Amino acid sequence: MLLSARRLCHLRQPNLQSSRDRDNFAWTGKSSLDEEPPLLSPPSTSPVVLHPQLSVIMASARSLMRLGSGRSLATAVRSSRTFTTTALKATQASTAPISEDVPNMRQAQRPPPGPLRAPVVNPADKYQDKADSLHKYGQYIMSCLPKHVQQFSVWKDELCIYVPPSGLIPTMTFLKYHTAAEYTQISDITGVDFPTRDQRFEVVYNMLSVRYNSRIRVKTYADEASPVPSVTGLFEGALWYEREVYDMFGVFFTGHPDLRRIMTDYGFDGHPLRKDFPLTGYTELRYCEEKKRIVIEPLELTQAFRNFEGGTAAWEPVSAGTDRTPESFKLPTPKPEPKEEEKK
């Protein structure tokens, strides 16, 4: 606003180009530029109507010229700013074109839905290409090791080979050194307990081929008495894996350099991941205040051995429990039948 007022004040001063004009302006207040040019037509008698914004700016400029600097000047500028903004909004609102035929996009007609472009994929066929290649590869391994590989299975994109304990070392050697396999890394060794089988333990080897970016699973079987040959001679990383399987399941590995427990404490009784192992365990580990050391004592609340052969319930209640059924829901107990008199 101050800038526009200064521009108006500058426009009101005459442009004195010559010394004569300056002298005349100094004595009379008029210059040669103030002389009105000859009119070609008579002036109109209608009043001059200025633009609302221009009139407000000129009024603000006059008030600024009358007022000096200081607090009164800031008050005048603040008041004129409000009126200018209001006048500008009123001018824009009056001059803006009003269109009555604006279409409502919510009521506009939508294009008809076209046919489904995305192909319908059957989840069963998602791994069809990989499954076909894995079936061919499984048949190739069985043809190379017909005496050791019993069968193979493919589930989604996973290939699993089943071998007996006697064929584990030849199969693992083939999978590691053959150029069509090169499974040089053993990721994990674990076990599964099936109490109803003759060979209740299933030992699982998960292997990785870094060159072909492929994984394979090898499974063998054992029980409490029959051991499994150790693969630590082929894979040094299997040292701790086999110790873990021995500790959790009780599977023995022949040829292992250091077959001992790795997760449970010294003197631990049983193998925790067996299905017949009680959840509470057999012993309790606690700190004794009298002896000032940690002691191992037999557990009082032990869980009984679970027999899976007779079809009994896996969980037996600890006690008969308390019957909290309301009396209104209980059925009346029938009277006992009278005993027949014994015949003499």
Backbone torsions as a table, in degrees:
resi	resn	phi	psi	omega
1	MET	NA	-39.5	177.9
2	LEU	-64.4	-37.8	-179.3
3	LEU	-65.9	-41.5	179.0
4	SER	-66.1	-36.3	178.3
5	ALA	-65.9	-39.6	178.6
6	ARG	-65.7	-38.1	178.0
7	ARG	-64.2	-39.9	178.2
8	LEU	-65.6	-39.1	177.8
9	CYS	-64.8	-36.8	178.9
10	HIS	-68.6	-35.3	178.5
11	LEU	-70.7	-28.4	-179.2
12	ARG	-73.9	-22.8	178.3
13	GLN	-77.7	138.5	179.8
14	PRO	-73.4	152.6	176.9
15	ASN	-89.1	99.8	-176.8
16	LEU	-91.1	99.8	-175.5
17	GLN	-87.4	-31.1	-175.9
18	SER	-113.7	165.4	178.0
19	SER	-68.2	-30.6	178.5
20	ARG	-66.2	-42.7	178.7
21	ASP	-64.2	-37.5	179.0
22	ARG	-66.1	-40.3	179.0
23	ASP	-66.4	-43.1	179.8
24	ASN	-65.3	-37.0	-179.7
25	PHE	-69.8	-33.2	179.0
26	ALA	-67.1	-36.8	-177.2
27	TRP	-91.3	-40.5	-173.4
28	THR	-106.5	-19.1	-176.2
29	GLY	80.9	10.4	178.8
30	LYS	-129.4	157.0	177.3
31	SER	-131.4	174.8	179.2
32	SER	-69.5	-19.2	179.6
33	LEU	-76.7	-18.1	-179.2
34	ASP	-79.4	-8.3	179.9
35	GLU	-70.3	132.6	-178.1
36	GLU	-76.9	135.5	178.1
37	PRO	-71.3	158.2	179.4
38	PRO	-64.7	136.1	-178.7
39	LEU	-84.6	133.8	177.2
40	LEU	-79.9	-24.2	-179.7
41	SER	-138.0	152.8	-179.8
42	PRO	-62.8	141.8	-179.5
43	PRO	-65.2	147.2	180.0
44	SER	-77.3	144.4	-179.9
45	THR	-88.2	-3.5	-179.5
46	SER	-74.3	143.6	-179.3
47	PRO	-66.6	148.1	179.9
48	VAL	-81.8	127.1	180.0
49	VAL	-107.4	117.9	179.8
50	LEU	-91.5	159.5	175.8
51	HIS	-65.7	139.6	-177.7
52	PRO	-56.9	-39.7	-179.3
53	GLN	-67.3	-40.8	-179.4
54	LEU	-66.5	-38.8	179.6
55	SER	-66.1	-38.5	178.3
56	VAL	-66.1	-40.6	179.7
57	ILE	-64.8	-41.6	179.2
58	MET	-65.5	-39.4	177.6
59	ALA	-64.3	-38.8	177.6
60	SER	-66.4	-37.6	178.9
61	ALA	-65.2	-40.3	179.3
62	ARG	-64.5	-41.1	179.4
63	SER	-66.4	-34.3	177.6
64	LEU	-69.6	-35.1	178.4
65	MET	-68.9	-35.6	179.2
66	ARG	-74.1	-34.2	-178.0
67	LEU	-88.6	153.7	176.9
68	GLY	-93.4	-163.7	178.3
69	SER	-86.6	160.5	176.8
70	GLY	122.0	-152.0	-175.4
71	ARG	-69.1	-37.6	179.9
72	SER	-64.8	-34.4	178.8
73	LEU	-66.9	-42.9	179.0
74	ALA	-64.5	-36.4	178.1
75	THR	-65.6	-40.6	179.5
76	ALA	-66.5	-39.9	179.6
77	VAL	-65.6	-40.0	-179.2
78	ARG	-65.3	-41.3	179.4
79	SER	-70.1	-38.0	179.8
80	SER	-70.4	-28.4	179.4
81	ARG	-65.7	-39.2	179.7
82	THR	-66.0	-45.5	-179.4
83	PHE	-67.0	-36.2	179.6
84	THR	-65.0	-43.5	179.4
85	THR	-63.7	-40.6	179.1
86	THR	-65.4	-42.8	179.3
87	ALA	-66.0	-37.8	179.6
88	LEU	-65.1	-41.4	178.4
89	LYS	-65.0	-40.2	179.4
90	ALA	-64.8	-38.2	179.2
91	THR	-66.5	-44.1	179.8
92	GLN	-65.2	-37.3	179.5
93	ALA	-68.0	-33.7	-179.0
94	SER	-77.9	-31.4	-177.8
95	THR	-90.6	-13.1	-178.0
96	ALA	-70.0	136.7	179.8
97	PRO	-72.6	138.2	179.9
98	ILE	-102.8	116.6	179.8
99	SER	-104.9	119.4	-178.9
100	GLU	-88.5	-20.0	-176.0
101	ASP	-99.4	50.1	177.1
102	VAL	-82.4	123.6	-177.1
103	PRO	-72.1	144.1	175.9
104	ASN	-89.1	111.0	-175.1
105	MET	-68.9	-21.7	178.2
106	ARG	-72.1	-28.0	179.5
107	GLN	-96.9	4.7	-179.7
108	ALA	-69.9	152.0	-178.4
109	GLN	-77.2	130.1	-178.4
110	ARG	-90.9	151.4	178.1
111	PRO	-68.2	148.5	-179.1
112	PRO	-66.0	141.9	179.0
113	PRO	-66.6	130.4	-179.5
114	GLY	-82.1	179.6	178.6
115	PRO	-67.7	156.4	-180.0
116	LEU	-66.9	117.0	-177.2
117	ARG	-85.8	-31.9	-178.9
118	ALA	-70.4	132.9	-179.5
119	PRO	-70.8	143.8	177.8
120	VAL	-80.7	118.8	-175.7
121	VAL	-105.5	127.2	175.6
122	ASN	-81.9	124.9	-179.4
123	PRO	-58.8	-26.9	178.9
124	ALA	-69.9	-25.0	-179.6
125	ASP	-96.0	9.3	-177.1
126	LYS	-65.8	-40.4	-178.7
127	TYR	-105.8	26.2	-175.3
128	GLN	-65.9	-43.2	-178.8
129	ASP	-64.7	-44.4	179.3
130	LYS	-68.3	-36.6	-179.0
131	ALA	-65.0	-37.9	178.9
132	ASP	-64.0	-44.3	179.5
133	SER	-67.6	-35.3	178.5
134	LEU	-69.8	-34.2	175.2
135	HIS	-63.4	-41.8	178.1
136	LYS	-64.8	-40.1	-179.9
137	TYR	-69.1	-37.6	176.3
138	GLY	-64.0	-40.3	175.8
139	GLN	-65.3	-34.2	178.0
140	TYR	-65.9	-41.0	179.0
141	ILE	-66.9	-39.9	177.6
142	MET	-65.3	-35.0	177.2
143	SER	-70.3	-30.4	178.4
144	CYS	-79.0	-32.4	-178.9
145	LEU	-126.0	68.0	-176.1
146	PRO	-71.1	-23.4	-178.1
147	LYS	-86.3	-13.5	-172.9
148	HIS	-115.2	-36.3	-178.0
149	VAL	-88.0	120.0	-179.9
150	GLN	-81.6	-47.5	179.5
151	GLN	-162.1	174.5	175.5
152	PHE	-143.4	160.1	179.1
153	SER	-141.5	151.2	179.4
154	VAL	-126.9	124.5	175.1
155	TRP	-128.5	113.9	-174.1
156	LYS	58.9	-113.1	-179.5
157	ASP	-114.6	32.9	-178.7
158	GLU	-122.0	130.7	178.7
159	LEU	-107.6	130.2	-178.8
160	CYS	-126.5	134.6	-178.9
161	ILE	-117.3	135.5	-179.2
162	TYR	-110.5	124.5	-178.1
163	VAL	-133.4	153.2	173.4
164	PRO	-77.9	165.8	178.8
165	PRO	-59.2	-32.9	-179.9
166	SER	-69.8	-24.5	-179.4
167	GLY	-100.8	12.8	-178.2
168	LEU	-71.0	-47.0	-177.1
169	ILE	-65.7	-45.9	176.5
170	PRO	-61.4	-37.6	-179.8
171	THR	-68.4	-43.4	179.7
172	MET	-67.2	-33.8	176.5
173	THR	-66.9	-41.3	177.6
174	PHE	-63.4	-44.8	-177.6
175	LEU	-67.7	-24.7	-179.0
176	LYS	-86.4	-40.9	-170.2
177	TYR	-103.9	-13.7	-179.4
178	HIS	-72.3	141.1	-176.8
179	THR	-68.9	-21.4	178.5
180	ALA	-88.6	0.6	-179.9
181	ALA	-124.2	-72.8	179.5
182	GLU	54.9	50.4	172.7
183	TYR	-85.9	83.8	-172.0
184	THR	-88.9	-5.0	-177.0
185	GLN	-124.7	129.8	175.5
186	ILE	-102.2	116.1	-173.4
187	SER	-81.8	-36.8	-174.6
188	ASP	-165.2	153.0	171.6
189	ILE	-131.1	126.1	-179.0
190	THR	-140.9	179.5	-178.3
191	GLY	-141.1	161.3	177.5
192	VAL	-134.3	139.4	-177.9
193	ASP	-107.4	121.9	174.1
194	PHE	-119.1	95.9	-173.1
195	PRO	-65.0	-24.0	-176.4
196	THR	-83.3	-8.2	-179.2
197	ARG	-88.7	160.3	174.7
198	ASP	-68.6	-49.2	172.9
199	GLN	-95.7	90.1	-166.9
200	ARG	-71.6	-23.8	-176.2
201	PHE	-101.2	136.7	175.8
202	GLU	-118.8	115.9	-179.3
203	VAL	-95.2	127.7	-173.4
204	VAL	-116.5	130.9	177.0
205	TYR	-115.1	121.0	176.7
206	ASN	-102.9	121.0	-174.1
207	MET	-123.1	153.5	-176.1
208	LEU	-131.1	135.3	173.6
209	SER	-106.6	110.3	-178.6
210	VAL	-71.7	-33.2	-177.9
211	ARG	-68.5	-45.0	-177.2
212	TYR	-98.0	0.6	-179.6
213	ASN	51.7	55.0	-175.1
214	SER	-136.8	152.2	177.8
215	ARG	-123.4	150.8	178.7
216	ILE	-144.8	152.0	-179.1
217	ARG	-123.7	129.9	179.5
218	VAL	-115.4	131.3	-178.5
219	LYS	-124.1	138.3	172.6
220	THR	-135.6	178.9	-172.8
221	TYR	-135.4	159.7	179.2
222	ALA	-164.2	173.6	174.4
223	ASP	-134.9	-165.1	-176.5
224	GLU	-67.2	-28.4	-174.5
225	ALA	-101.2	-36.9	-176.6
226	SER	-84.3	126.8	-178.9
227	PRO	-87.4	174.2	177.3
228	VAL	-121.1	134.9	178.5
229	PRO	-64.3	141.3	-179.0
230	SER	-80.4	144.4	179.3
231	VAL	-106.9	19.9	179.1
232	THR	-67.0	-22.2	175.9
233	GLY	-69.6	-25.1	177.8
234	LEU	-96.1	-39.0	-177.8
235	PHE	-128.4	112.3	179.7
236	GLU	-68.5	-25.0	179.1
237	GLY	-70.2	-11.8	179.7
238	ALA	-79.4	-1.3	-176.6
239	LEU	-62.2	-52.1	-178.7
240	TRP	-77.1	-30.0	178.6
241	TYR	-62.8	-42.7	179.8
242	GLU	-70.3	-33.2	175.0
243	ARG	-65.1	-36.5	178.7
244	GLU	-67.6	-41.7	178.1
245	VAL	-65.3	-38.5	177.1
246	TYR	-64.9	-39.7	-178.1
247	ASP	-70.1	-40.5	-174.6
248	MET	-85.0	-32.8	-174.4
249	PHE	-116.6	-22.3	-177.9
250	GLY	84.9	23.7	177.9
251	VAL	-86.0	130.9	179.8
252	PHE	-91.3	142.9	178.4
253	PHE	-120.9	116.2	179.1
254	THR	-77.9	139.4	-180.0
255	GLY	87.0	6.0	178.5
256	HIS	-79.4	132.8	-175.6
257	PRO	-72.6	-25.3	-175.5
258	ASP	-148.2	72.9	-177.3
259	LEU	-89.4	97.2	176.0
260	ARG	-147.0	171.5	-177.8
261	ARG	-65.7	149.0	-177.0
262	ILE	-126.8	-20.8	-176.0
263	MET	-116.1	-36.4	-179.8
264	THR	-87.8	170.6	-176.0
265	ASP	-80.6	168.1	177.1
266	TYR	-65.8	137.3	-179.9
267	GLY	76.8	15.4	179.5
268	PHE	-70.3	138.6	-177.0
269	ASP	-104.0	122.6	177.4
270	GLY	96.1	-179.3	-179.3
271	HIS	-129.7	117.8	-166.5
272	PRO	-65.0	-30.0	-174.5
273	LEU	-90.3	7.5	172.5
274	ARG	-75.8	147.9	-177.7
275	LYS	-69.5	-24.1	179.9
276	ASP	-93.1	7.4	178.9
277	PHE	-83.1	129.0	-178.7
278	PRO	-67.8	146.8	-179.4
279	LEU	-66.9	-32.0	179.9
280	THR	-80.8	-15.1	-178.5
281	GLY	80.8	-172.4	-178.5
282	TYR	-110.1	-26.6	-176.3
283	THR	-126.6	165.7	179.8
284	GLU	-125.6	135.0	179.8
285	LEU	-107.4	120.5	-178.7
286	ARG	-149.8	168.2	178.2
287	TYR	-97.4	125.9	-178.2
288	CYS	-96.4	125.5	179.5
289	GLU	-73.2	-31.3	-179.0
290	GLU	-71.3	-44.9	-178.3
291	LYS	-87.7	-11.7	179.4
292	LYS	58.1	41.9	177.3
293	ARG	-160.6	172.6	178.9
294	ILE	-83.8	131.6	-178.6
295	VAL	-121.9	154.3	176.1
296	ILE	-114.3	120.0	-177.1
297	GLU	-124.8	153.6	175.7
298	PRO	-63.5	140.2	-178.3
299	LEU	-79.0	136.6	-178.4
300	GLU	-78.6	-42.2	-177.8
301	LEU	-94.6	70.9	179.8
302	THR	-86.7	153.7	177.5
303	GLN	-95.8	137.2	-177.0
304	ALA	-69.1	158.4	178.0
305	PHE	-65.7	137.8	-177.2
306	ARG	-99.7	124.9	179.5
307	ASN	-98.5	120.5	-176.9
308	PHE	-95.7	-3.6	-174.3
309	GLU	-87.1	-34.6	-175.0
310	GLY	-83.6	-1.6	-179.1
311	GLY	74.8	22.3	179.1
312	THR	-78.6	169.8	179.9
313	ALA	-68.7	141.9	-178.9
314	ALA	-70.3	-31.2	-178.1
315	TRP	-117.5	121.1	178.0
316	GLU	-100.6	137.0	179.8
317	PRO	-65.8	148.8	-179.8
318	VAL	-70.1	-40.4	179.4
319	SER	-143.7	178.5	179.9
320	ALA	-68.2	-26.4	178.5
321	GLY	83.3	179.0	-178.8
322	THR	-112.8	129.8	179.6
323	ASP	-83.5	111.1	-178.8
324	ARG	-103.7	21.6	178.5
325	THR	-72.0	132.4	178.5
326	PRO	-61.7	153.5	-177.5
327	GLU	-65.2	-30.0	-179.2
328	SER	-68.6	-21.5	-179.4
329	PHE	-95.1	-7.3	-178.2
330	LYS	-84.0	141.7	177.7
331	LEU	-83.1	148.3	179.4
332	PRO	-67.1	137.9	179.9
333	THR	-77.7	126.7	-179.5
334	PRO	-67.8	152.1	179.0
335	LYS	-72.0	145.9	178.5
336	PRO	-67.3	146.8	-179.4
337	GLU	-72.4	143.1	179.6
338	PRO	-70.1	142.1	-179.8
339	LYS	-76.7	139.8	178.1
340	GLU	-75.5	140.5	179.4
341	GLU	-70.0	136.6	-179.2
342	GLU	-69.1	135.0	179.0
343	LYS	-74.7	136.0	178.7
344	LYS	-81.5	NA	NA
